[in-house]
Amino acid sequence: MSEQIICSNVTLVYEGNPVAEGLDFKVSSGDYLYILGENGSGKSTLIKALLGLKGVMSGDIKWSEGLKPSEIGYLPQQTFVQRDFPATVWEIVLSGSLAKCGLRPFYSKEQKSLAEKNLERLGITELRKRCYRELSGGQQQRVLLARALCATSKLLLLDEPVTGLDPKAQTDLYDLIGMLNSEGITVIMVSHDVHAAVKYASHVLHIGSHSQLFFGSKDDYLNSKAGRLFLSEGGKTDE
């Protein structure tokens, strides 16, 4: 498998202070990487760096296989304001192609066709005329995932995508993301849910306090000291 992202001995900073040092990992096409760690470990800062929105203090992040940061489909954590956004499902999904429009003030036939395809792919075609803020949390996440798929066919970066969802909606969304990964889309997911990582991940990056605790396959992680401790604590250790 070809490498899409290579992170080499990276140090990240937040408000002038190092938050994570020595980050050293790679993501290959088709991987399902879980990024685990406590709040304040630098996960959000790493997300911004992977999206090309934030520089690094030292080290290097390279995007390979023709991948550009703008070609990463991004599903951020939702805020209350975002959940109350007064637009239709169709408008939101279609806006995933906005970066591809360039100077054109309209969407192309191909971009509209892609939006239709992703609505169908995620089972939300019947919601296309509905107002986004009237949907359930699980439906909203499907809409945002369809939007992210309009931006990329290569890599999805998901930040705590099941936060605030009921257990069934969480399971449905996890299964949906797993299906997309099985179709060849690389997935990077930031999460506290180590139990979901056990089920879905191919690889795990575990960031501790200011440093990388582990990077490697899921199976190796489960047999590591960091993995055993994190699993035993239910994902709530600050090692």
Number of C-alpha atoms within 10 A of each C-alpha: 8 10 16 21 20 17 17 16 16 19 22 25 20 15 6 8 9 15 20 23 21 18 25 18 18 20 22 18 19 21 23 28 26 27 26 25 27 18 13 15 20 23 23 15 19 24 21 13 16 20 18 16 12 15 17 17 15 14 15 15 21 15 18 15 12 7 16 14 16 14 20 22 25 23 20 17 15 18 8 7 9 12 16 13 13 13 14 16 27 23 15 21 27 23 20 23 23 16 11 16 13 10 7 9 8 10 15 13 9 10 20 17 13 21 26 19 16 23 26 14 14 17 15 18 17 10 16 18 12 13 17 25 17 15 16 12 20 19 20 19 23 22 26 22 26 30 27 27 29 27 26 18 15 19 28 25 21 23 20 16 24 22 13 13 16 11 10 10 17 19 15 14 21 16 13 17 23 17 12 18 21 13 10 15 21 23 27 23 23 23 21 20 19 23 13 14 20 18 11 18 23 17 23 27 24 23 26 24 17 18 17 19 19 22 20 15 16 22 14 13 19 16 10 14 12 18 23 13 16 23 17 12 12 13 18 16 14 14 12
